[in-house]
Amino acid sequence: MYSSLFYLDCSIREKIDLETRMREGIWKLLSLSTKKDQVLHAVKNLLVCNARIEAYTAELQKLQEQIANRTGR
């Protein structure tokens, strides 16, 4: 049971890392964008990445609380 929780913890952390790298790339694209539609798409994607990071972070915090409760910490 504990190993599955720790696996989920690692999986969520990997998702956060991926979204963080994507966000960095989008920032680079945004700084180079010259057309209005490019800027709009980049900003939309940036907002989506930020929302995913927030959701994954909340999920990770809940999972860490579950792990702490099960291990008695």
N, C-alpha and C positions, 0 to 999 in steps of 0.2 A: 504494500500500500504506500509506504513511504517513497519507494523508488519511483512510482508513477507520479507522485506529487513533485518530486525533484526533477523528473523528466519534463513535466509541464512547466516548471520554473525555468529550465534551460530553454525550452521551446519558446516561451514568451519573451525571454531575454533576447533570443535570436531575432524574433520578429521586431522587437524594439530597435535592435541594432540595424536591421535592414531598413526600417522606416527612417531612422536617423541618417543613414547614408543616402537614402533617396532624397531626403529633405535637403541635405547639403548639395546634392547635384541639382536639385530644382532651384536652389538659391543661385547657383552659378549660372544656370540657364536664364533665370530672371534678370540677372545683372547684364546679360548679353542681349536680351530681347529688345528688339527695336519696333516691332509691330504690335498694335493694340491687341489683336487676337492671341499673339504669343504671350503677352503679359497676362491676359485673362486666364489662359490655360495654365500658365505657371502658377499663378496665385491660387487658382482653384485646386490644383494638385498639392500645393503647399498647405492649404487648409485641410485637405483630406489627410495628408501625412500627419499633421499636428493632431487631428482628431483621433487617428489610429494610435498614435503614440500615447495620448492621454488615456484612451480606452485600455491599451495593453498595460500601461503603468498601473491603472486601477485594478486590473485583473491580477497583475503580479503582486500587488500589495495584499489583496484578499487571499491569494494563494500562500503568501508568506505568513499571514496570520494563521491560516489553517495548519501549516507546517509547524509553526511555533506552538499552537494549541495542542497538537498531537504529540509533540516531543516534550511538552511540559515547560517550555521557556516562557 
